[in-house]
Amino acid sequence: MATNDRRSGGPTTLYRFYGRDGALLYVGITLNPGKRWEKHRDEKPWWTDVTDIKLEQHPTRQAALEAERAAIIAEKPAHNIVHNRTPKAGHRRAARRTVEPAASTTPELSAYSAGPWTYHSLRSGYQHRGPLYLTYEIHLEPILDDSIETIGNYQAEELLRRVRRDGVDTDAVPVYWYVETPHGLELAPHHNLPTEDEGAGWRGLSHPYRSGQQLDWRRLDVVHDRFPAFDAALAWRPAPFTPTCPLAHLVQDIYCNTGAWAEATPWR
């Protein structure tokens, strides 16, 4: 059984990039700063504007995620997208979040997810109103942030190796569920996180509703776009709260369908 510390990635670095005028450009977290910054250098057009970097060390990935979320909301870095939306009053449709500044048009949420929904945050106790959608994380998926691979099928293969190394059944890899709000990520019902993680700053929402109608969680949109190349290669679209991912089977399908057989097939 994988431990919580291994699932959360252990000690994690939060970093801030600053520009020449001292403006905050970007906030992120990583297990390997060198590899992560190489990816920023290769992928981000604003990388040449970075003149200063500041680091914070956190004991677990969950702690770093909480600090990252708080920093983005409070400090409004110029190039972050996740947690950095400012919904317009009366705006009834919200764009899907994306971690890639792609030129293509970003799809909108369905009318059901866009709401707006009224809900109480169990984290802060405050009432909020806005769109809601589900997102998920396959066990150890965040390690792809630090991967040197940018091709989707290689990312899938690397994740499979890491999951196997973590002692997890590769045909039933845990999937963790969250709900994205205009104020950041919260736990979704049936989130599937280990019990000990529930005390690591994660909470949830209390009885979202609109016009007296209670939210049907399973009707919310599922958005999973942190690693677009990985998603495209895996071609897996789980229903809400699906508890496990058949990762080994999906990677095998990638190689069978493309004919790109590795010397040592990773699912064996």
C-alpha positions as CSV (number, residue, x, y, z in Angstrom):
1,M,0.0,0.0,0.0
2,A,1.4,3.4,-0.9
3,T,1.9,5.8,1.9
4,N,0.3,9.2,2.0
5,D,3.7,10.9,2.0
6,R,4.7,9.1,-1.3
7,R,1.3,9.9,-2.8
8,S,1.7,13.6,-2.0
9,G,5.2,13.7,-3.4
10,G,7.0,14.5,-0.1
11,P,8.9,17.8,0.3
12,T,7.8,20.2,-2.5
13,T,9.1,23.6,-3.6
14,L,6.9,26.6,-4.2
15,Y,8.5,29.1,-6.5
16,R,7.7,32.7,-7.6
17,F,9.1,34.3,-10.8
18,Y,9.5,38.1,-10.9
19,G,10.1,40.5,-13.7
20,R,12.5,43.4,-14.1
21,D,10.1,45.8,-12.4
22,G,9.5,43.5,-9.5
23,A,6.1,42.4,-10.8
24,L,5.1,38.8,-10.0
25,L,4.9,36.8,-13.2
26,Y,4.1,33.3,-12.1
27,V,3.7,31.0,-9.0
28,G,4.1,27.3,-9.2
29,I,5.2,24.1,-7.3
30,T,7.6,21.4,-8.2
31,L,9.5,18.4,-6.9
32,N,12.4,19.2,-9.2
33,P,13.0,23.0,-9.8
34,G,15.7,22.5,-12.5
35,K,13.6,20.3,-14.8
36,R,10.4,22.4,-14.2
37,W,12.2,25.6,-15.1
38,E,13.7,24.0,-18.2
39,K,10.1,23.3,-19.3
40,H,9.1,26.9,-18.6
41,R,12.0,28.1,-20.7
42,D,11.1,25.9,-23.6
43,E,7.3,26.4,-23.5
44,K,6.5,29.9,-22.0
45,P,6.9,33.0,-24.1
46,W,7.3,35.1,-20.9
47,W,10.3,33.2,-19.7
48,T,12.7,35.9,-21.0
49,D,11.0,38.4,-18.7
50,V,12.1,36.5,-15.5
51,T,14.8,38.3,-13.6
52,D,14.4,36.9,-10.1
53,I,13.2,33.7,-8.5
54,K,12.2,33.1,-4.8
55,L,11.7,29.6,-3.3
56,E,9.7,28.2,-0.4
57,Q,10.0,24.7,0.9
58,H,6.9,22.7,2.1
59,P,6.9,19.3,3.8
60,T,4.3,17.7,1.4
61,R,2.8,18.4,-2.0
62,Q,-0.6,19.0,-0.3
63,A,0.9,21.8,1.8
64,A,2.6,23.3,-1.2
65,L,-0.7,23.2,-3.2
66,E,-2.4,25.1,-0.4
67,A,0.3,27.7,-0.3
68,E,0.3,28.0,-4.1
69,R,-3.5,28.5,-4.2
70,A,-3.4,31.1,-1.5
71,A,-0.5,33.0,-3.2
72,I,-2.2,33.0,-6.6
73,I,-5.5,34.3,-5.2
74,A,-3.8,36.9,-3.0
75,E,-1.0,38.1,-5.2
76,K,-2.5,37.8,-8.8
77,P,0.6,36.7,-10.8
78,A,0.4,37.8,-14.4
79,H,0.7,34.5,-16.1
80,N,-1.2,32.0,-13.8
81,I,-4.6,30.9,-15.0
82,V,-5.7,28.3,-12.5
83,H,-7.1,30.0,-9.3
84,N,-6.6,33.4,-11.0
85,R,-10.0,34.1,-12.5
86,T,-12.0,37.1,-11.6
87,P,-15.6,36.3,-12.5
88,K,-17.6,39.3,-13.8
89,A,-20.8,40.1,-12.0
90,G,-23.8,38.6,-13.6
91,H,-21.7,36.5,-16.0
92,R,-23.5,33.2,-16.2
93,R,-21.0,31.2,-18.3
94,A,-17.4,30.5,-17.4
95,A,-14.5,29.4,-19.6
96,R,-12.9,26.1,-18.8
97,R,-9.5,26.5,-17.1
98,T,-6.4,25.5,-19.0
99,V,-2.7,25.4,-18.2
100,E,-1.6,25.9,-21.7
101,P,-1.9,29.4,-23.4
102,A,-3.1,27.8,-26.6
103,A,-4.3,30.0,-29.4
104,S,-7.4,27.9,-30.0
105,T,-10.8,28.8,-28.6
106,T,-11.4,27.5,-25.1
107,P,-14.6,25.5,-24.8
108,E,-17.2,26.9,-22.4
109,L,-18.8,25.0,-19.5
110,S,-22.3,23.6,-19.9
111,A,-25.2,25.6,-18.7
112,Y,-25.5,23.3,-15.7
113,S,-21.9,23.7,-14.5
114,A,-21.9,27.4,-15.3
115,G,-24.8,27.9,-12.9
116,P,-24.2,30.1,-11.0
117,W,-24.4,27.9,-7.9
118,T,-24.6,29.2,-4.3
119,Y,-22.5,27.2,-1.9
120,H,-20.7,27.5,1.5
121,S,-17.0,26.7,1.7
122,L,-16.3,24.4,4.6
123,R,-12.7,25.8,4.5
124,S,-13.6,29.4,5.1
125,G,-17.3,29.3,6.2
126,Y,-18.1,31.9,3.7
127,Q,-20.9,31.8,1.1
128,H,-20.0,32.1,-2.5
129,R,-21.7,32.0,-5.9
130,G,-20.4,30.9,-9.2
131,P,-19.7,28.0,-11.7
132,L,-18.6,24.6,-10.5
133,Y,-17.0,21.7,-12.3
134,L,-15.3,18.5,-11.4
135,T,-11.6,17.7,-12.0
136,Y,-9.5,14.7,-11.1
137,E,-6.0,13.5,-10.5
138,I,-4.6,10.1,-11.3
139,H,-2.4,8.8,-8.5
140,L,1.1,10.3,-8.9
141,E,0.0,12.3,-12.0
142,P,1.6,15.5,-10.7
143,I,5.1,14.1,-11.3
144,L,4.5,14.9,-15.0
145,D,5.1,18.5,-14.0
146,D,8.7,17.6,-13.6
147,S,9.0,15.2,-16.5
148,I,11.4,16.0,-19.3
149,E,8.9,14.2,-21.6
150,T,6.4,16.4,-23.6
151,I,5.0,13.7,-25.9
152,G,1.8,12.2,-24.5
153,N,2.5,8.5,-24.9
154,Y,5.9,8.8,-23.3
155,Q,4.3,10.7,-20.4
156,A,1.8,7.9,-20.0
157,E,4.6,5.3,-20.0
158,E,6.6,7.3,-17.4
159,L,3.5,7.6,-15.1
160,L,2.9,3.9,-15.4
161,R,6.5,3.1,-14.3
162,R,6.2,5.5,-11.3
163,V,2.9,4.0,-10.3
164,R,4.3,0.4,-10.4
165,R,7.3,1.6,-8.4
166,D,4.9,2.9,-5.8
167,G,3.5,-0.5,-5.3
168,V,0.0,0.3,-6.8
169,D,-2.1,-2.1,-8.9
170,T,-1.5,-0.7,-12.4
171,D,-4.9,-1.8,-13.6
172,A,-6.7,-0.1,-10.8
173,V,-4.8,3.2,-10.1
174,P,-6.6,5.5,-7.6
175,V,-8.3,8.6,-9.0
176,Y,-8.8,11.5,-6.7
177,W,-11.7,13.9,-7.3
178,Y,-12.0,17.7,-6.7
179,V,-14.5,20.4,-7.5
180,E,-13.1,23.6,-9.0
181,T,-14.7,26.9,-7.9
182,P,-13.9,30.5,-8.7
183,H,-12.0,30.5,-5.4
184,G,-9.9,27.3,-6.0
185,L,-10.0,23.6,-5.6
186,E,-12.1,21.9,-2.9
187,L,-12.8,18.2,-2.2
188,A,-15.6,16.6,-4.2
189,P,-18.0,14.0,-2.7
190,H,-16.6,10.5,-3.1
191,H,-13.2,12.2,-3.6
192,N,-11.3,8.9,-2.9
193,L,-8.4,10.6,-1.1
194,P,-6.8,8.7,1.8
195,T,-8.4,9.6,5.1
196,E,-5.3,11.3,6.4
197,D,-5.3,13.7,3.5
198,E,-8.7,15.1,4.6
199,G,-6.9,16.9,7.4
200,A,-4.3,18.4,5.1
201,G,-6.2,21.6,4.4
202,W,-8.7,20.1,2.0
203,R,-12.4,20.6,2.9
204,G,-15.4,20.7,0.5
205,L,-18.6,22.5,-0.2
206,S,-21.9,22.4,1.7
207,H,-25.1,21.8,-0.2
208,P,-24.7,23.9,-3.4
209,Y,-28.0,25.1,-4.9
210,R,-29.5,27.5,-7.4
211,S,-33.1,28.7,-7.4
212,G,-33.9,26.2,-4.6
213,Q,-32.5,23.3,-6.7
214,Q,-29.9,21.1,-5.0
215,L,-26.8,20.3,-7.1
216,D,-26.6,16.9,-8.8
217,W,-22.8,16.4,-8.6
218,R,-22.8,13.8,-11.3
219,R,-24.2,16.3,-13.8
220,L,-21.2,18.6,-13.5
221,D,-18.7,18.9,-16.3
222,V,-15.5,16.9,-15.9
223,V,-12.5,19.0,-16.9
224,H,-9.0,17.5,-17.0
225,D,-6.6,19.7,-18.9
226,R,-3.4,20.1,-16.9
227,F,-1.4,17.9,-19.2
228,P,-3.1,18.1,-22.7
229,A,-0.6,15.8,-24.5
230,F,-1.0,13.1,-21.8
231,D,-4.8,13.4,-21.9
232,A,-4.8,13.1,-25.7
233,A,-2.6,10.0,-25.7
234,L,-4.5,8.2,-22.9
235,A,-7.9,9.0,-24.4
236,W,-9.6,8.2,-21.1
237,R,-12.8,10.1,-20.2
238,P,-14.0,8.9,-16.8
239,A,-17.5,9.4,-15.5
240,P,-17.7,11.5,-12.3
241,F,-16.2,9.8,-9.2
242,T,-14.8,6.8,-11.1
243,P,-12.5,5.5,-8.4
244,T,-9.7,3.9,-10.4
245,C,-7.9,4.2,-13.8
246,P,-6.9,1.1,-15.8
247,L,-3.6,2.7,-16.6
248,A,-1.6,-0.4,-17.7
249,H,-4.4,-1.4,-20.1
250,L,-4.6,2.2,-21.5
251,V,-0.8,2.4,-22.1
252,Q,-0.9,-1.0,-23.8
253,D,-3.7,0.3,-26.1
254,I,-1.5,3.3,-27.0
255,Y,1.3,1.0,-28.2
256,C,-1.1,-1.4,-30.0
257,N,-2.9,1.4,-31.8
258,T,0.2,3.3,-32.8
259,G,2.5,0.4,-33.5
260,A,5.2,2.2,-31.4
261,W,6.3,-0.8,-29.4
262,A,9.0,-0.2,-26.8
263,E,11.9,-2.6,-26.4
264,A,10.6,-3.5,-23.0
265,T,6.8,-3.0,-22.9
266,P,6.0,-1.0,-19.8
267,W,2.8,-2.7,-18.8
268,R,4.5,-6.1,-18.3
